[in-house]
Amino acid sequence: MKLYVPACGDRITLTSDWTFALILEHRNMKFAEVRGLLSNDEKGKYWVQKVSGDYQAGLKFFPHTIKAGSTLEVDRVYIRNFSKSADDTETDFDSITFKIVGEKHSRFWAKRVDCNDIEFELDSTYKQRKAAG
């Protein structure tokens, strides 16, 4: 096994479906709404429309699947110094933010622990695409 830590701008293509805990935190709300998982009422409040979920560290989440063949671009990698307050994976919020290439409003983040389950092929790195012009 080799370690791969993606850089911002790297693109990966999923080789199998990936199911992760989509956490209903403000940075994931537009993604959930566009995917038809949430509705937005006239006051701007969100509620779960099609799926039920559970709570993790006080935030609602539900399983969401992105299909094999989707290309994800790494938009942010957030890994903190050892968090003394994180007791377990539920309270540890190291994460990777992705955009689904070719889809509008497709930016979302997932916990690092869920990202470890991604099966993928490296499509391209940002530096490769930049060098190609």
The first five atom37 places (N, CA, C, CB, O) and aatype in JSON, in Angstrom:
{
  "aatype": [12, 11, 10, 18, 19, 14, 0, 4, 7, 3, 1, 9, 16, 10, 16, 15, 3, 17, 16, 13, 0, 10, 9, 10, 6, 8, 1, 2, 12, 11, 13, 0, 6, 19, 1, 7, 10, 10, 15, 2, 3, 6, 11, 7, 11, 18, 17, 19, 5, 11, 19, 15, 7, 3, 18, 5, 0, 7, 10, 11, 13, 13, 14, 8, 16, 9, 11, 0, 7, 15, 16, 10, 6, 19, 3, 1, 19, 18, 9, 1, 2, 13, 15, 11, 15, 0, 3, 3, 16, 6, 16, 3, 13, 3, 15, 9, 16, 13, 11, 9, 19, 7, 6, 11, 8, 15, 1, 13, 17, 0, 11, 1, 19, 3, 4, 2, 3, 9, 6, 13, 6, 10, 3, 15, 16, 18, 11, 5, 1, 11, 0, 0, 7],
  "atom_mask": [
    [1, 1, 1, 1, 1],
    [1, 1, 1, 1, 1],
    [1, 1, 1, 1, 1],
    [1, 1, 1, 1, 1],
    [1, 1, 1, 1, 1],
    [1, 1, 1, 1, 1],
    [1, 1, 1, 1, 1],
    [1, 1, 1, 1, 1],
    [1, 1, 1, 0, 1],
    [1, 1, 1, 1, 1],
    [1, 1, 1, 1, 1],
    [1, 1, 1, 1, 1],
    [1, 1, 1, 1, 1],
    [1, 1, 1, 1, 1],
    [1, 1, 1, 1, 1],
    [1, 1, 1, 1, 1],
    [1, 1, 1, 1, 1],
    [1, 1, 1, 1, 1],
    [1, 1, 1, 1, 1],
    [1, 1, 1, 1, 1],
    [1, 1, 1, 1, 1],
    [1, 1, 1, 1, 1],
    [1, 1, 1, 1, 1],
    [1, 1, 1, 1, 1],
    [1, 1, 1, 1, 1],
    [1, 1, 1, 1, 1],
    [1, 1, 1, 1, 1],
    [1, 1, 1, 1, 1],
    [1, 1, 1, 1, 1],
    [1, 1, 1, 1, 1],
    [1, 1, 1, 1, 1],
    [1, 1, 1, 1, 1],
    [1, 1, 1, 1, 1],
    [1, 1, 1, 1, 1],
    [1, 1, 1, 1, 1],
    [1, 1, 1, 0, 1],
    [1, 1, 1, 1, 1],
    [1, 1, 1, 1, 1],
    [1, 1, 1, 1, 1],
    [1, 1, 1, 1, 1],
    [1, 1, 1, 1, 1],
    [1, 1, 1, 1, 1],
    [1, 1, 1, 1, 1],
    [1, 1, 1, 0, 1],
    [1, 1, 1, 1, 1],
    [1, 1, 1, 1, 1],
    [1, 1, 1, 1, 1],
    [1, 1, 1, 1, 1],
    [1, 1, 1, 1, 1],
    [1, 1, 1, 1, 1],
    [1, 1, 1, 1, 1],
    [1, 1, 1, 1, 1],
    [1, 1, 1, 0, 1],
    [1, 1, 1, 1, 1],
    [1, 1, 1, 1, 1],
    [1, 1, 1, 1, 1],
    [1, 1, 1, 1, 1],
    [1, 1, 1, 0, 1],
    [1, 1, 1, 1, 1],
    [1, 1, 1, 1, 1],
    [1, 1, 1, 1, 1],
    [1, 1, 1, 1, 1],
    [1, 1, 1, 1, 1],
    [1, 1, 1, 1, 1],
    [1, 1, 1, 1, 1],
    [1, 1, 1, 1, 1],
    [1, 1, 1, 1, 1],
    [1, 1, 1, 1, 1],
    [1, 1, 1, 0, 1],
    [1, 1, 1, 1, 1],
    [1, 1, 1, 1, 1],
    [1, 1, 1, 1, 1],
    [1, 1, 1, 1, 1],
    [1, 1, 1, 1, 1],
    [1, 1, 1, 1, 1],
    [1, 1, 1, 1, 1],
    [1, 1, 1, 1, 1],
    [1, 1, 1, 1, 1],
    [1, 1, 1, 1, 1],
    [1, 1, 1, 1, 1],
    [1, 1, 1, 1, 1],
    [1, 1, 1, 1, 1],
    [1, 1, 1, 1, 1],
    [1, 1, 1, 1, 1],
    [1, 1, 1, 1, 1],
    [1, 1, 1, 1, 1],
    [1, 1, 1, 1, 1],
    [1, 1, 1, 1, 1],
    [1, 1, 1, 1, 1],
    [1, 1, 1, 1, 1],
    [1, 1, 1, 1, 1],
    [1, 1, 1, 1, 1],
    [1, 1, 1, 1, 1],
    [1, 1, 1, 1, 1],
    [1, 1, 1, 1, 1],
    [1, 1, 1, 1, 1],
    [1, 1, 1, 1, 1],
    [1, 1, 1, 1, 1],
    [1, 1, 1, 1, 1],
    [1, 1, 1, 1, 1],
    [1, 1, 1, 1, 1],
    [1, 1, 1, 0, 1],
    [1, 1, 1, 1, 1],
    [1, 1, 1, 1, 1],
    [1, 1, 1, 1, 1],
    [1, 1, 1, 1, 1],
    [1, 1, 1, 1, 1],
    [1, 1, 1, 1, 1],
    [1, 1, 1, 1, 1],
    [1, 1, 1, 1, 1],
    [1, 1, 1, 1, 1],
    [1, 1, 1, 1, 1],
    [1, 1, 1, 1, 1],
    [1, 1, 1, 1, 1],
    [1, 1, 1, 1, 1],
    [1, 1, 1, 1, 1],
    [1, 1, 1, 1, 1],
    [1, 1, 1, 1, 1],
    [1, 1, 1, 1, 1],
    [1, 1, 1, 1, 1],
    [1, 1, 1, 1, 1],
    [1, 1, 1, 1, 1],
    [1, 1, 1, 1, 1],
    [1, 1, 1, 1, 1],
    [1, 1, 1, 1, 1],
    [1, 1, 1, 1, 1],
    [1, 1, 1, 1, 1],
    [1, 1, 1, 1, 1],
    [1, 1, 1, 1, 1],
    [1, 1, 1, 1, 1],
    [1, 1, 1, 1, 1],
    [1, 1, 1, 1, 1],
    [1, 1, 1, 0, 1]
  ],
  "atom_positions": [
    [[0.85, -1.17, 0.0], [0.0, 0.0, 0.0], [0.9, 1.24, 0.0], [-0.97, -0.01, 1.23], [1.89, 1.3, 0.73]],
    [[0.54, 2.22, -0.82], [1.27, 3.47, -0.87], [0.37, 4.59, -0.37], [1.78, 3.77, -2.3], [-0.84, 4.56, -0.59]],
    [[0.95, 5.55, 0.29], [0.21, 6.71, 0.77], [0.08, 7.71, -0.37], [0.91, 7.36, 1.99], [1.04, 7.99, -1.08]],
    [[-1.13, 8.23, -0.55], [-1.36, 9.3, -1.52], [-2.1, 10.42, -0.8], [-2.18, 8.78, -2.76], [-3.24, 10.24, -0.37]],
    [[-1.48, 11.56, -0.68], [-2.12, 12.74, -0.11], [-2.35, 13.69, -1.27], [-1.24, 13.4, 1.04], [-1.4, 14.21, -1.85]],
    [[-3.62, 13.93, -1.62], [-3.89, 14.76, -2.8], [-3.56, 16.22, -2.55], [-5.35, 14.62, -3.22], [-3.63, 16.71, -1.42]],
    [[-3.19, 16.9, -3.61], [-2.98, 18.35, -3.57], [-4.22, 19.02, -4.15], [-1.69, 18.77, -4.35], [-4.96, 18.41, -4.92]],
    [[-4.44, 20.26, -3.78], [-5.56, 21.01, -4.36], [-5.39, 21.06, -5.87], [-5.66, 22.44, -3.76], [-4.31, 21.38, -6.37]],
    [[-6.45, 20.74, -6.58], [-6.41, 20.73, -8.04], [-6.24, 19.35, -8.62], [0.0, 0.0, 0.0], [-6.52, 19.15, -9.81]],
    [[-5.8, 18.37, -7.83], [-5.7, 17.0, -8.34], [-7.09, 16.47, -8.66], [-4.99, 16.07, -7.31], [-8.06, 16.81, -7.98]],
    [[-7.18, 15.66, -9.71], [-8.45, 15.05, -10.1], [-8.34, 13.53, -10.01], [-8.86, 15.48, -11.53], [-7.36, 12.93, -10.45]],
    [[-9.36, 12.94, -9.43], [-9.44, 11.48, -9.34], [-10.75, 11.02, -9.97], [-9.32, 10.99, -7.85], [-11.76, 11.72, -9.9]],
    [[-10.72, 9.84, -10.57], [-11.93, 9.24, -11.12], [-12.28, 8.02, -10.29], [-11.73, 8.86, -12.63], [-11.46, 7.13, -10.1]],
    [[-13.52, 8.0, -9.79], [-13.95, 6.88, -8.94], [-14.03, 5.61, -9.76], [-15.32, 7.19, -8.29], [-14.61, 5.6, -10.85]],
    [[-13.45, 4.53, -9.25], [-13.51, 3.23, -9.92], [-14.63, 2.37, -9.36], [-12.18, 2.51, -9.8], [-14.94, 1.32, -9.92]],
    [[-15.22, 2.8, -8.26], [-16.41, 2.14, -7.71], [-17.24, 3.21, -7.01], [-16.03, 0.96, -6.72], [-16.74, 4.28, -6.67]],
    [[-18.52, 2.9, -6.79], [-19.37, 3.84, -6.07], [-18.76, 4.15, -4.72], [-20.8, 3.27, -5.9], [-18.15, 3.28, -4.09]],
    [[-18.92, 5.38, -4.27], [-18.4, 5.8, -2.97], [-19.55, 6.35, -2.13], [-17.28, 6.88, -3.13], [-20.19, 7.33, -2.5]],
    [[-19.79, 5.69, -0.99], [-20.81, 6.15, -0.05], [-20.12, 6.72, 1.18], [-21.78, 4.98, 0.34], [-19.23, 6.1, 1.76]],
    [[-20.56, 7.92, 1.56], [-19.95, 8.61, 2.69], [-21.03, 9.31, 3.49], [-18.87, 9.62, 2.21], [-22.18, 9.4, 3.05]],
    [[-20.67, 9.79, 4.66], [-21.61, 10.52, 5.51], [-21.61, 11.98, 5.07], [-21.22, 10.39, 7.03], [-20.66, 12.71, 5.32]],
    [[-22.7, 12.4, 4.41], [-22.84, 13.81, 4.01], [-23.37, 14.56, 5.21], [-23.79, 13.97, 2.75], [-24.52, 14.38, 5.62]],
    [[-22.54, 15.41, 5.77], [-22.88, 16.12, 7.0], [-23.58, 17.42, 6.63], [-21.62, 16.4, 7.85], [-23.1, 18.2, 5.8]],
    [[-24.74, 17.65, 7.25], [-25.53, 18.83, 6.96], [-25.0, 20.03, 7.73], [-27.02, 18.59, 7.29], [-25.57, 20.47, 8.74]],
    [[-23.93, 20.53, 7.24], [-23.27, 21.71, 7.76], [-23.32, 22.74, 6.64], [-21.78, 21.41, 8.25], [-23.39, 22.35, 5.47]],
    [[-23.28, 24.02, 6.95], [-23.56, 25.05, 5.95], [-22.78, 24.91, 4.65], [-23.29, 26.39, 6.54], [-23.3, 25.26, 3.59]],
    [[-21.56, 24.41, 4.69], [-20.77, 24.28, 3.46], [-21.25, 23.14, 2.57], [-19.32, 24.07, 3.8], [-20.87, 23.08, 1.4]],
    [[-22.06, 22.23, 3.09], [-22.59, 21.12, 2.29], [-24.05, 21.33, 1.86], [-22.48, 19.83, 3.06], [-24.59, 20.5, 1.12]],
    [[-24.68, 22.4, 2.31], [-26.11, 22.57, 2.09], [-26.48, 22.76, 0.61], [-26.61, 23.74, 2.88], [-27.44, 22.15, 0.14]],
    [[-25.75, 23.6, -0.12], [-26.08, 23.82, -1.53], [-25.93, 22.53, -2.32], [-25.19, 24.93, -2.14], [-26.75, 22.23, -3.17]],
    [[-24.87, 21.77, -2.03], [-24.65, 20.48, -2.69], [-25.84, 19.56, -2.44], [-23.34, 19.82, -2.19], [-26.37, 18.95, -3.37]],
    [[-26.27, 19.46, -1.18], [-27.4, 18.58, -0.84], [-28.68, 19.06, -1.5], [-27.59, 18.54, 0.69], [-29.49, 18.24, -1.95]],
    [[-28.87, 20.36, -1.58], [-30.08, 20.89, -2.2], [-30.09, 20.61, -3.71], [-30.19, 22.4, -1.95], [-31.11, 20.17, -4.24]],
    [[-28.97, 20.85, -4.39], [-28.88, 20.62, -5.83], [-29.06, 19.14, -6.16], [-27.54, 21.13, -6.37], [-29.62, 18.8, -7.2]],
    [[-28.59, 18.27, -5.29], [-28.72, 16.82, -5.51], [-30.12, 16.31, -5.19], [-27.69, 16.06, -4.66], [-30.4, 15.12, -5.33]],
    [[-31.03, 17.22, -4.75], [-32.4, 16.82, -4.47], [-32.58, 16.16, -3.12], [0.0, 0.0, 0.0], [-33.58, 15.48, -2.89]],
    [[-31.64, 16.36, -2.23], [-31.71, 15.73, -0.92], [-32.37, 16.63, 0.12], [-30.34, 15.33, -0.45], [-32.88, 16.15, 1.13]],
    [[-32.35, 17.93, -0.13], [-32.92, 18.91, 0.77], [-33.8, 19.87, -0.01], [-31.83, 19.68, 1.53], [-33.67, 20.01, -1.22]],
    [[-34.7, 20.53, 0.71], [-35.46, 21.63, 0.14], [-35.13, 22.87, 0.94], [-37.0, 21.33, 0.16], [-34.67, 22.78, 2.08]],
    [[-35.36, 24.02, 0.34], [-35.08, 25.3, 0.98], [-36.41, 26.05, 1.07], [-34.0, 26.13, 0.19], [-37.01, 26.36, 0.04]],
    [[-36.87, 26.34, 2.28], [-38.14, 27.05, 2.41], [-37.95, 28.55, 2.21], [-38.76, 26.79, 3.8], [-36.82, 29.01, 2.03]],
    [[-39.02, 29.3, 2.22], [-38.96, 30.73, 1.93], [-38.13, 31.52, 2.94], [-40.34, 31.29, 1.88], [-37.72, 32.64, 2.64]],
    [[-37.89, 30.98, 4.11], [-37.09, 31.66, 5.12], [-35.62, 31.25, 5.05], [-37.65, 31.36, 6.51], [-34.8, 31.69, 5.85]],
    [[-35.29, 30.41, 4.09], [-33.9, 29.99, 3.95], [-33.5, 28.87, 4.88], [0.0, 0.0, 0.0], [-32.32, 28.58, 5.04]],
    [[-34.48, 28.22, 5.5], [-34.17, 27.1, 6.39], [-34.21, 25.81, 5.57], [-35.16, 27.04, 7.6], [-35.05, 25.65, 4.68]],
    [[-33.31, 24.9, 5.89], [-33.24, 23.64, 5.16], [-33.87, 22.53, 5.98], [-31.78, 23.29, 4.81], [-33.88, 22.59, 7.21]],
    [[-34.39, 21.54, 5.3], [-34.85, 20.36, 5.99], [-34.62, 19.15, 5.09], [-36.34, 20.49, 6.4], [-34.55, 19.29, 3.86]],
    [[-34.51, 18.0, 5.68], [-34.28, 16.78, 4.9], [-35.56, 16.44, 4.18], [-33.82, 15.6, 5.81], [-36.64, 16.38, 4.78]],
    [[-35.45, 16.22, 2.9], [-36.63, 15.97, 2.08], [-36.82, 14.49, 1.78], [-36.54, 16.74, 0.8], [-37.92, 13.96, 1.96]],
    [[-35.79, 13.83, 1.31], [-35.95, 12.47, 0.78], [-35.3, 11.38, 1.6], [-35.42, 12.42, -0.58], [-35.57, 10.19, 1.39]],
    [[-34.45, 11.74, 2.52], [-33.73, 10.72, 3.27], [-33.75, 11.04, 4.74], [-32.28, 10.59, 2.77], [-33.88, 12.2, 5.14]],
    [[-33.62, 10.01, 5.55], [-33.5, 10.25, 6.99], [-32.04, 10.03, 7.36], [-34.46, 9.31, 7.82], [-31.3, 9.34, 6.67]],
    [[-31.66, 10.62, 8.44], [-30.26, 10.52, 8.82], [-30.1, 10.29, 10.31], [0.0, 0.0, 0.0], [-31.03, 9.86, 10.99]],
    [[-28.94, 10.59, 10.77], [-28.59, 10.42, 12.16], [-27.77, 11.64, 12.56], [-27.82, 9.07, 12.4], [-27.56, 12.55, 11.76]],
    [[-27.31, 11.66, 13.8], [-26.51, 12.78, 14.27], [-25.12, 12.3, 14.65], [-27.18, 13.47, 15.46], [-24.95, 11.22, 15.21]],
    [[-24.13, 13.14, 14.34], [-22.75, 12.86, 14.66], [-22.14, 14.17, 15.15], [-21.96, 12.26, 13.42], [-22.13, 15.16, 14.42]],
    [[-21.64, 14.18, 16.35], [-21.06, 15.39, 16.94], [-22.03, 16.56, 16.86], [-19.74, 15.75, 16.25], [-21.62, 17.7, 16.64]],
    [[-23.32, 16.28, 17.02], [-24.33, 17.32, 17.04], [-24.82, 17.77, 15.68], [0.0, 0.0, 0.0], [-25.7, 18.63, 15.61]],
    [[-24.27, 17.23, 14.59], [-24.69, 17.61, 13.25], [-25.42, 16.45, 12.57], [-23.47, 18.05, 12.4], [-25.0, 15.3, 12.69]],
    [[-26.5, 16.77, 11.87], [-27.25, 15.74, 11.15], [-26.45, 15.3, 9.93], [-28.65, 16.25, 10.74], [-25.8, 16.12, 9.28]],
    [[-26.49, 14.03, 9.63], [-25.84, 13.5, 8.43], [-26.67, 12.36, 7.89], [-24.4, 13.04, 8.73], [-27.51, 11.79, 8.58]],
    [[-26.43, 12.04, 6.64], [-27.04, 10.85, 6.05], [-26.09, 10.3, 4.99], [-28.44, 11.17, 5.45], [-25.28, 11.04, 4.44]],
    [[-26.2, 9.01, 4.71], [-25.32, 8.41, 3.7], [-25.67, 8.95, 2.31], [-25.43, 6.86, 3.73], [-26.84, 9.11, 1.97]],
    [[-24.65, 9.24, 1.54], [-24.84, 9.69, 0.16], [-23.82, 8.96, -0.71], [-24.69, 11.24, 0.04], [-22.69, 8.73, -0.29]],
    [[-24.23, 8.62, -1.92], [-23.36, 7.86, -2.82], [-23.06, 8.67, -4.07], [-24.01, 6.52, -3.2], [-23.96, 9.27, -4.67]],
    [[-21.8, 8.68, -4.45], [-21.38, 9.24, -5.73], [-20.95, 8.05, -6.59], [-20.2, 10.3, -5.56], [-20.2, 7.18, -6.15]],
    [[-21.45, 8.04, -7.81], [-21.31, 6.88, -8.69], [-19.89, 6.74, -9.26], [-22.3, 6.98, -9.83], [-19.16, 7.71, -9.44]],
    [[-19.54, 5.49, -9.53], [-18.28, 5.17, -10.2], [-18.26, 5.91, -11.54], [-18.12, 3.63, -10.41], [-19.29, 6.07, -12.18]],
    [[-17.08, 6.35, -11.94], [-16.92, 7.09, -13.19], [-16.94, 8.59, -12.99], [0.0, 0.0, 0.0], [-16.54, 9.34, -13.88]],
    [[-17.41, 9.05, -11.83], [-17.4, 10.48, -11.53], [-15.97, 10.95, -11.31], [-18.29, 10.8, -10.29], [-15.16, 10.24, -10.7]],
    [[-15.66, 12.14, -11.8], [-14.35, 12.72, -11.59], [-14.46, 13.8, -10.52], [-13.76, 13.29, -12.91], [-15.26, 14.72, -10.65]],
    [[-13.66, 13.67, -9.48], [-13.64, 14.62, -8.37], [-12.36, 15.42, -8.42], [-13.79, 13.89, -7.01], [-11.28, 14.87, -8.63]],
    [[-12.48, 16.73, -8.22], [-11.31, 17.59, -8.12], [-11.15, 18.01, -6.67], [-11.43, 18.83, -9.07], [-12.1, 18.48, -6.04]],
    [[-9.96, 17.85, -6.15], [-9.69, 18.24, -4.77], [-9.65, 19.76, -4.69], [-8.34, 17.61, -4.26], [-8.89, 20.4, -5.42]],
    [[-10.47, 20.33, -3.82], [-10.56, 21.78, -3.69], [-9.94, 22.28, -2.39], [-12.02, 22.21, -3.76], [-9.51, 23.43, -2.3]],
    [[-9.88, 21.42, -1.4], [-9.31, 21.81, -0.1], [-8.95, 20.55, 0.68], [-10.31, 22.71, 0.72], [-9.7, 19.57, 0.65]],
    [[-7.83, 20.58, 1.35], [-7.44, 19.5, 2.25], [-7.26, 20.13, 3.63], [-6.12, 18.76, 1.76], [-6.45, 21.05, 3.8]],
    [[-8.01, 19.63, 4.6], [-7.97, 20.21, 5.95], [-7.57, 19.12, 6.94], [-9.35, 20.84, 6.33], [-8.39, 18.28, 7.32]],
    [[-6.33, 19.15, 7.34], [-5.83, 18.19, 8.33], [-5.14, 18.98, 9.41], [-4.87, 17.13, 7.68], [-4.15, 19.67, 9.16]],
    [[-5.66, 18.88, 10.6], [-5.15, 19.67, 11.71], [-4.05, 18.94, 12.46], [-6.28, 20.03, 12.67], [-3.84, 17.73, 12.3]],
    [[-3.38, 19.7, 13.27], [-2.48, 19.11, 14.24], [-3.33, 18.2, 15.13], [-1.71, 20.21, 15.08], [-4.54, 18.41, 15.23]],
    [[-2.75, 17.23, 15.77], [-3.5, 16.31, 16.61], [-4.47, 17.08, 17.49], [-2.56, 15.46, 17.47], [-4.07, 17.95, 18.26]],
    [[-5.75, 16.76, 17.37], [-6.77, 17.48, 18.12], [-7.0, 16.8, 19.45], [-8.08, 17.55, 17.32], [-7.47, 15.66, 19.51]],
    [[-6.67, 17.48, 20.5], [-6.85, 16.92, 21.83], [-8.32, 16.8, 22.19], [-6.13, 17.76, 22.86], [-8.69, 16.01, 23.06]],
    [[-9.17, 17.6, 21.52], [-10.6, 17.55, 21.84], [-11.33, 16.48, 21.04], [-11.23, 18.9, 21.58], [-12.47, 16.15, 21.38]],
    [[-10.72, 15.93, 20.0], [-11.39, 14.9, 19.19], [-11.17, 13.54, 19.85], [-10.84, 14.9, 17.71], [-10.07, 12.99, 19.85]],
    [[-12.25, 13.03, 20.41], [-12.17, 11.75, 21.12], [-12.16, 10.56, 20.17], [-13.33, 11.62, 22.08], [-11.55, 9.53, 20.45]],
    [[-12.86, 10.7, 19.04], [-13.01, 9.59, 18.1], [-13.32, 10.16, 16.72], [-14.13, 8.61, 18.56], [-13.26, 11.37, 16.52]],
    [[-13.65, 9.29, 15.77], [-13.91, 9.75, 14.41], [-15.16, 10.61, 14.31], [-14.04, 8.56, 13.48], [-15.29, 11.38, 13.36]],
    [[-16.07, 10.5, 15.26], [-17.27, 11.34, 15.22], [-16.95, 12.8, 15.5], [-18.29, 10.85, 16.22], [-17.61, 13.68, 14.95]],
    [[-15.97, 13.08, 16.32], [-15.65, 14.46, 16.67], [-14.4, 14.97, 15.97], [-15.48, 14.57, 18.17], [-13.97, 16.09, 16.23]],
    [[-13.81, 14.17, 15.1], [-12.64, 14.57, 14.34], [-13.1, 15.08, 12.97], [-11.62, 13.39, 14.2], [-13.7, 14.33, 12.21]],
    [[-12.82, 16.34, 12.67], [-13.32, 16.92, 11.43], [-12.21, 17.23, 10.42], [-14.08, 18.16, 11.72], [-12.33, 18.19, 9.67]],
    [[-11.14, 16.42, 10.4], [-10.21, 16.5, 9.28], [-11.02, 16.14, 8.05], [-8.95, 15.53, 9.48], [-11.84, 15.23, 8.08]],
    [[-10.79, 16.87, 6.95], [-11.67, 16.66, 5.8], [-10.98, 16.98, 4.48], [-12.91, 17.51, 5.94], [-9.91, 17.59, 4.44]],
    [[-11.63, 16.54, 3.41], [-11.24, 16.91, 2.05], [-12.48, 17.48, 1.38], [-10.64, 15.69, 1.25], [-13.56, 16.89, 1.44]],
    [[-12.31, 18.63, 0.73], [-13.4, 19.23, -0.03], [-13.17, 18.93, -1.5], [-13.48, 20.78, 0.23], [-12.06, 19.08, -2.02]],
    [[-14.24, 18.49, -2.17], [-14.18, 18.12, -3.58], [-15.16, 18.96, -4.39], [-14.48, 16.63, -3.76], [-16.1, 19.55, -3.86]],
    [[-14.92, 19.0, -5.69], [-15.91, 19.46, -6.67], [-16.06, 18.31, -7.67], [-15.47, 20.82, -7.38], [-15.07, 17.7, -8.07]],
    [[-17.3, 18.03, -8.08], [-17.51, 17.03, -9.12], [-17.33, 17.75, -10.45], [-18.94, 16.35, -9.0], [-18.06, 18.69, -10.76]],
    [[-16.36, 17.3, -11.23], [-16.02, 17.96, -12.49], [-17.21, 17.87, -13.45], [-14.76, 17.31, -13.13], [-17.78, 16.81, -13.67]],
    [[-17.57, 19.03, -14.0], [-18.65, 19.09, -14.98], [-20.03, 19.32, -14.39], [0.0, 0.0, 0.0], [-21.01, 19.36, -15.14]],
    [[-20.13, 19.46, -13.08], [-21.43, 19.7, -12.44], [-21.4, 21.04, -11.72], [-21.79, 18.55, -11.46], [-20.42, 21.36, -11.04]],
    [[-22.48, 21.82, -11.87], [-22.6, 23.08, -11.14], [-22.96, 22.8, -9.68], [-23.66, 24.0, -11.8], [-23.61, 21.81, -9.37]],
    [[-22.53, 23.68, -8.81], [-22.84, 23.6, -7.38], [-22.53, 22.21, -6.82], [-24.32, 23.94, -7.13], [-23.33, 21.64, -6.08]],
    [[-21.37, 21.7, -7.18], [-21.03, 20.33, -6.79], [-19.94, 20.28, -5.72], [-20.58, 19.55, -7.99], [-19.32, 19.24, -5.51]],
    [[-19.72, 21.39, -5.04], [-18.66, 21.43, -4.02], [-19.22, 20.88, -2.71], [-18.13, 22.9, -3.82], [-20.29, 21.28, -2.26]],
    [[-18.48, 19.96, -2.09], [-18.88, 19.36, -0.82], [-17.63, 18.91, -0.09], [-19.87, 18.17, -1.03], [-16.56, 18.76, -0.69]],
    [[-17.78, 18.69, 1.2], [-16.66, 18.13, 1.96], [-17.11, 16.83, 2.63], [-16.15, 19.14, 3.03], [-18.28, 16.6, 2.91]],
    [[-16.1, 15.99, 2.86], [-16.32, 14.72, 3.54], [-15.19, 14.53, 4.55], [-16.39, 13.52, 2.53], [-14.08, 15.02, 4.36]],
    [[-15.51, 13.81, 5.59], [-14.48, 13.54, 6.6], [-13.36, 12.69, 5.99], [-15.08, 12.82, 7.82], [-13.59, 11.84, 5.13]],
    [[-12.15, 12.97, 6.46], [-10.98, 12.23, 5.98], [-11.17, 10.73, 6.13], [-9.73, 12.67, 6.73], [-10.79, 9.96, 5.24]],
    [[-11.76, 10.31, 7.24], [-11.94, 8.88, 7.48], [-12.83, 8.25, 6.39], [-12.55, 8.64, 8.87], [-12.6, 7.1, 6.01]],
    [[-13.83, 8.98, 5.9], [-14.67, 8.48, 4.8], [-13.91, 8.49, 3.48], [-15.95, 9.31, 4.68], [-14.1, 7.62, 2.64]],
    [[-13.04, 9.49, 3.31], [-12.25, 9.59, 2.08], [-11.29, 8.42, 1.92], [-11.48, 10.91, 2.05], [-10.91, 8.06, 0.81]],
    [[-10.89, 7.83, 3.04], [-10.0, 6.67, 2.98], [-10.64, 5.47, 2.29], [-9.56, 6.28, 4.37], [-9.93, 4.53, 1.93]],
    [[-11.97, 5.49, 2.11], [-12.67, 4.39, 1.46], [-12.82, 4.58, -0.05], [-14.03, 4.21, 2.08], [-13.38, 3.71, -0.72]],
    [[-12.34, 5.69, -0.58], [-12.49, 5.97, -2.02], [-11.6, 5.04, -2.82], [-12.15, 7.46, -2.34], [-10.4, 4.91, -2.54]],
    [[-12.19, 4.39, -3.82], [-11.41, 3.61, -4.79], [-11.35, 4.45, -6.05], [-12.05, 2.19, -5.07], [-12.38, 4.86, -6.58]],
    [[-10.13, 4.72, -6.54], [-9.98, 5.7, -7.62], [-8.75, 5.43, -8.47], [-9.89, 7.09, -7.04], [-7.88, 4.63, -8.13]],
    [[-8.73, 6.12, -9.59], [-7.53, 6.24, -10.41], [-7.19, 7.71, -10.45], [-7.73, 5.64, -11.85], [-8.08, 8.56, -10.54]],
    [[-5.91, 8.04, -10.39], [-5.49, 9.42, -10.49], [-5.68, 9.85, -11.94], [-4.01, 9.61, -10.04], [-5.03, 9.32, -12.84]],
    [[-6.56, 10.81, -12.15], [-6.86, 11.3, -13.49], [-5.77, 12.26, -13.95], [-8.25, 11.98, -13.53], [-5.17, 12.08, -15.0]],
    [[-5.53, 13.29, -13.14], [-4.48, 14.26, -13.46], [-4.2, 15.1, -12.23], [-4.88, 15.15, -14.67], [-5.04, 15.22, -11.33]],
    [[-3.02, 15.68, -12.21], [-2.72, 16.64, -11.16], [-2.87, 18.03, -11.75], [-1.28, 16.42, -10.58], [-2.82, 18.22, -12.97]],
    [[-3.07, 18.99, -10.88], [-3.2, 20.36, -11.33], [-1.94, 20.79, -12.1], [-3.44, 21.3, -10.13], [-2.04, 21.46, -13.12]],
    [[-0.77, 20.4, -11.61], [0.48, 20.8, -12.26], [0.59, 20.21, -13.67], [1.68, 20.36, -11.41], [1.1, 20.87, -14.57]],
    [[0.11, 18.97, -13.86], [0.13, 18.37, -15.19], [-0.77, 19.16, -16.15], [-0.33, 16.9, -15.13], [-0.38, 19.43, -17.29]],
    [[-1.96, 19.53, -15.68], [-2.89, 20.26, -16.55], [-2.37, 21.65, -16.85], [-4.28, 20.35, -15.9], [-2.53, 22.14, -17.97]],
    [[-1.75, 22.3, -15.88], [-1.2, 23.64, -16.06], [-0.05, 23.59, -17.08], [-0.72, 24.23, -14.71], [0.04, 24.46, -17.95]],
    [[0.83, 22.59, -16.98], [1.96, 22.47, -17.89], [1.5, 22.2, -19.33], [2.9, 21.35, -17.43], [2.15, 22.61, -20.28]],
    [[0.36, 21.5, -19.47], [-0.16, 21.18, -20.8], [-0.79, 22.4, -21.46], [-1.18, 20.05, -20.72], [-1.02, 22.41, -22.67]],
    [[-1.08, 23.42, -20.65], [-1.61, 24.67, -21.19], [-3.06, 24.65, -21.26], [0.0, 0.0, 0.0], [-3.67, 25.63, -21.7]]
  ]
}
